Amino acid sequence: MATNNYQEKLMNKDQVEGLFEKVKGKVKEATGVILDDKDMEIKGNVQKNIGKVQSDFGDFKEDIKKDIDNI
């Protein structure tokens, strides 16, 4: 049972990569704001949102996996 709890807390590849992209995007967006660089700010915002989509996809995959395991 403890192994199952441990596995539930692990993040899948899409969740990890998505989170990493979100963080990079936030940093790039903030840097664009500080440097008054609209292009960098926009690119950071796009990167942040792409990371969110990837992370959400990873969440979806985990939900499906849990549903299948409960059948």
Phi and psi in degrees as GROMACS dihedral restraints (atoms count N, CA, C in turn):
[ dihedral_restraints ]
;  ai    aj    ak    al  type     phi  dphi    fc
    3     4     5     6     1   -63.1    20    10
    4     5     6     7     1   -36.4    20    10
    6     7     8     9     1   -62.4    20    10
    7     8     9    10     1   -40.5    20    10
    9    10    11    12     1   -61.9    20    10
   10    11    12    13     1   -43.5    20    10
   12    13    14    15     1   -62.7    20    10
   13    14    15    16     1   -39.8    20    10
   15    16    17    18     1   -64.1    20    10
   16    17    18    19     1   -44.0    20    10
   18    19    20    21     1   -65.5    20    10
   19    20    21    22     1   -33.6    20    10
   21    22    23    24     1   -66.1    20    10
   22    23    24    25     1   -26.5    20    10
   24    25    26    27     1   -87.0    20    10
   25    26    27    28     1   -14.1    20    10
   27    28    29    30     1   -72.7    20    10
   28    29    30    31     1   146.3    20    10
   30    31    32    33     1   -99.2    20    10
   31    32    33    34     1   144.2    20    10
   33    34    35    36     1   -81.5    20    10
   34    35    36    37     1   173.8    20    10
   36    37    38    39     1   -57.6    20    10
   37    38    39    40     1   -43.3    20    10
   39    40    41    42     1   -67.1    20    10
   40    41    42    43     1   -36.8    20    10
   42    43    44    45     1   -64.6    20    10
   43    44    45    46     1   -44.2    20    10
   45    46    47    48     1   -66.6    20    10
   46    47    48    49     1   -50.1    20    10
   48    49    50    51     1   -64.4    20    10
   49    50    51    52     1   -38.0    20    10
   51    52    53    54     1   -64.2    20    10
   52    53    54    55     1   -44.1    20    10
   54    55    56    57     1   -61.5    20    10
   55    56    57    58     1   -42.4    20    10
   57    58    59    60     1   -62.4    20    10
   58    59    60    61     1   -43.1    20    10
   60    61    62    63     1   -65.4    20    10
   61    62    63    64     1   -38.7    20    10
   63    64    65    66     1   -61.0    20    10
   64    65    66    67     1   -44.8    20    10
   66    67    68    69     1   -64.8    20    10
   67    68    69    70     1   -45.6    20    10
   69    70    71    72     1   -60.6    20    10
   70    71    72    73     1   -40.7    20    10
   72    73    74    75     1   -64.5    20    10
   73    74    75    76     1   -41.3    20    10
   75    76    77    78     1   -62.9    20    10
   76    77    78    79     1   -42.3    20    10
   78    79    80    81     1   -64.1    20    10
   79    80    81    82     1   -45.8    20    10
   81    82    83    84     1   -63.1    20    10
   82    83    84    85     1   -41.3    20    10
   84    85    86    87     1   -63.5    20    10
   85    86    87    88     1   -45.5    20    10
   87    88    89    90     1   -64.2    20    10
   88    89    90    91     1   -39.3    20    10
   90    91    92    93     1   -62.7    20    10
   91    92    93    94     1   -40.8    20    10
   93    94    95    96     1   -61.6    20    10
   94    95    96    97     1   -39.2    20    10
   96    97    98    99     1   -65.8    20    10
   97    98    99   100     1   -47.0    20    10
   99   100   101   102     1   -62.7    20    10
  100   101   102   103     1   -41.7    20    10
  102   103   104   105     1   -87.6    20    10
  103   104   105   106     1     1.1    20    10
  105   106   107   108     1    55.2    20    10
  106   107   108   109     1    43.5    20    10
  108   109   110   111     1  -110.7    20    10
  109   110   111   112     1    95.8    20    10
  111   112   113   114     1   -60.6    20    10
  112   113   114   115     1   -38.5    20    10
  114   115   116   117     1   -61.3    20    10
  115   116   117   118     1   -46.3    20    10
  117   118   119   120     1   -65.8    20    10
  118   119   120   121     1   -39.1    20    10
  120   121   122   123     1   -61.9    20    10
  121   122   123   124     1   -43.9    20    10
  123   124   125   126     1   -66.3    20    10
  124   125   126   127     1   -44.6    20    10
  126   127   128   129     1   -61.5    20    10
  127   128   129   130     1   -39.0    20    10
  129   130   131   132     1   -64.4    20    10
  130   131   132   133     1   -40.8    20    10
  132   133   134   135     1   -63.7    20    10
  133   134   135   136     1   -43.0    20    10
  135   136   137   138     1   -63.3    20    10
  136   137   138   139     1   -46.6    20    10
  138   139   140   141     1   -60.7    20    10
  139   140   141   142     1   -41.1    20    10
  141   142   143   144     1   -61.3    20    10
  142   143   144   145     1   -43.9    20    10
  144   145   146   147     1   -70.8    20    10
  145   146   147   148     1   -35.1    20    10
  147   148   149   150     1   -63.1    20    10
  148   149   150   151     1   -41.9    20    10
  150   151   152   153     1   -62.8    20    10
  151   152   153   154     1   -38.8    20    10
  153   154   155   156     1   -63.6    20    10
  154   155   156   157     1   -44.0    20    10
  156   157   158   159     1   -61.7    20    10
  157   158   159   160     1   -44.3    20    10
  159   160   161   162     1   -64.5    20    10
  160   161   162   163     1   -42.0    20    10
  162   163   164   165     1   -64.6    20    10
  163   164   165   166     1   -42.3    20    10
  165   166   167   168     1   -63.3    20    10
  166   167   168   169     1   -37.2    20    10
  168   169   170   171     1   -62.7    20    10
  169   170   171   172     1   -41.5    20    10
  171   172   173   174     1   -62.2    20    10
  172   173   174   175     1   -40.0    20    10
  174   175   176   177     1   -61.6    20    10
  175   176   177   178     1   -43.5    20    10
  177   178   179   180     1   -60.3    20    10
  178   179   180   181     1   -44.1    20    10
  180   181   182   183     1   -61.0    20    10
  181   182   183   184     1   -40.6    20    10
  183   184   185   186     1   -65.6    20    10
  184   185   186   187     1   -40.3    20    10
  186   187   188   189     1   -62.0    20    10
  187   188   189   190     1   -43.8    20    10
  189   190   191   192     1   -62.9    20    10
  190   191   192   193     1   -43.5    20    10
  192   193   194   195     1   -60.7    20    10
  193   194   195   196     1   -42.6    20    10
  195   196   197   198     1   -65.5    20    10
  196   197   198   199     1   -40.5    20    10
  198   199   200   201     1   -62.4    20    10
  199   200   201   202     1   -41.6    20    10
  201   202   203   204     1   -66.3    20    10
  202   203   204   205     1   -41.0    20    10
  204   205   206   207     1   -64.4    20    10
  205   206   207   208     1   -28.0    20    10
  207   208   209   210     1   -85.4    20    10
  208   209   210   211     1    -2.8    20    10
